[in-house]
């Protein structure tokens, strides 16, 4: 398969631990993805329970009681483990354009580790504290775990765009502590790199490819606009779980159908 990234882009990714990929999704694909978010929320009940078992979380400051599905979507915080269960999103995870991108940095045979959709509702969307994604994943080699974060709305300085510390992926896995939204880097660690932080506003459809060892953060949404984003995690063909009995499972990208779709759940 031909290379998608230039040698300069690959070098940037290797050195800084991240790369912005403009216009990874077309305008039409962005619209289809927004429609997909809406559909999943409307298929779930008031508490976010979905018939396929995917996880739907609402912002803590948002009360879903008595609200319509359309209103509930405005309080959505996170969808998780949905691409494994949904044909539209599985086709996105495995799109040849994305697979070609992965081939350039991971080599052939990449697998999906996790699918998430991260949403910051207008004005109440909370920050996701500084962390490394691999703090959540019991896999090796950790250097071969990648995040692909795709903006589905314009990600701005006001609504919680991505922020990264270039080169932080070279530090390896750093000690984390429990924070408001899960594992986070200690404040003292973040302060050491405060002057190196890069903020990355992006247009809808653009993406951030980043090492899951890179320090990253998204701020509160202080605007009146939603900030929706996809985040898929991929690993190389060499990657394997290091814990037994856990939730992690690696999904080959050559599967023709979502592996946990209801019709196939009993396979």
Secondary structure, DSSP 8 states (H G I E B T S, - for coil): ---SS-HHHHHHHHHHSEEEETTSS-HHHHHHHHHHHHHHHHHS-TT---TT--EEEE-TT---TT--HHHHHTTEEEEES-TTT-HHHHHHHT-HHHHHHHHHHH-SS-EEEEEEEEEE-TTT---EEEE-GGGG--EE-GGGEEEEEEESS-B-TTTT-EEEETTGGGG-S--EEEETTEEEE-HHHHHHTGGGEEEE-B-TT-EEEEETTS-EEE----SSS-EEEEEEEEE-TT-EE-SSSSS---EETT-SS-TT-GGGTT-
